[in-house]
Amino acid sequence: MAKNNLISNTAGSISVSSNQNISITSNGGPFVSNGTISTSKTRYHILGEDVEVSGFYQDGTTTVMISTLNVLGKPFLDELHKNNTFFPTEIEEYLEKKFKSLERDNKINDILN
């Protein structure tokens, strides 16, 4: 968590970055804020597991991509990557680990059968 003290004596907007983008719009006059910015989490259901990622809101586009991935599997992810479309970093890292694990399990099953 990062503490941020904001002071503005002008009308307009104030932006603060601390792993999150926050903008505050003022109608004029001084604006003073003392507070803590914390990262909230958004939960997505990916390949049978709940995965929490940093973010203030659930993105509709990401939700549709995850839903399609849950139905179509790795070939869909491969096509997204071919088209330079990627999930947020935390989801990409989860998917990489998950698909490596599934591939390893499939190879073990092939050897045993």
N, C-alpha and C positions, 0 to 999 in steps of 0.2 A: 504494500500500500504506500502511496506517495501522498504527502501533504502539500497542498497548494494554496497559497494566499493570493487572491486576485484583487487588484485595486484598479479601477478605471474612472477617470474623471471626464470621459468623453462619451458621446452617444455612439452607438454602433454595436459591434459584436466582439466578443472575447473568445479566443480559442485556447484550450489547454490540452497538451498531449502528455499522457502518462499511460502508455499502452492502450489508451482509448482516446478518441477525439471527442472533446466536449466543447460545444459552443453555447454561449450565453448572449442573448440579445438584450440590449438595454434601450429604453426610450429616451435616455438623456439623464444627466445628473450622475452623481457618484454611485458606483456599485462596489460593494465590499462583500467578499465571501471568504469565510474561513471554513474549510471542510476537508474531508478525506475522500479521495477518489479510490474506489475499489473496483476490481474487475469482477463482473458478474459472469455467470456461466449459462450457456444454452445447452440443452440436452437434445441430442438426435438419436434415433434408433437406427443403427447401422449394422447390417449383416447379423441380426439377432441379438445385438448387445446395445445397451445405452452408453453413449459416449458424450462426455461433457466437453465443450469447447468454450474458449473465452468469447464473450460477446454480450451486448446488451439486449439483442433481439434475435428472433429466429428468422433467418433470411428465407424467403419463399423460393428463390431460385435454387439455393442449396438443398432445401427440403425436397423439391421435385427431383433434383439430380440424385439425392440419396435414395429416394423411393424407387427410381428407375434402376439404380445400382443394385438395390436389394432384390429386384426381380431378375435383372439380366446378368448380374455378376461381373466378373473381371473383364470380359470382352467389352462391356460398356465403358469401364474405366479406361481401358486401353484406347478406345476411340476418343474419349474426352481428351486424353493426353496427346494423341495425334493432332488434335485440333487446338492445342495450346490452351486447354481449359482445365483448371485445377481447383480442387477443394481448398479450403483454408489449411494452413500448414499442419495443425493438430490432427485434422481428419486425414490428410495425406499420409502422415506418419503412422496413424492407426491402421489405415488400409494396407500400407506396405507390410507391416508386421502381421496383420491378419491373413493376407494372401500368401505370404511366405509360410506361415504356419499351416494353412490349408494345403498348400502344395507339398509340404513335407509330410503331412498326414496321408495325402493321396499316394505318395511314393512308397511310404511304409506299408500301406494297405496293398499296393500292387505287388510288393515283394512277398508279403505274407500270403497272398492268394495266388 
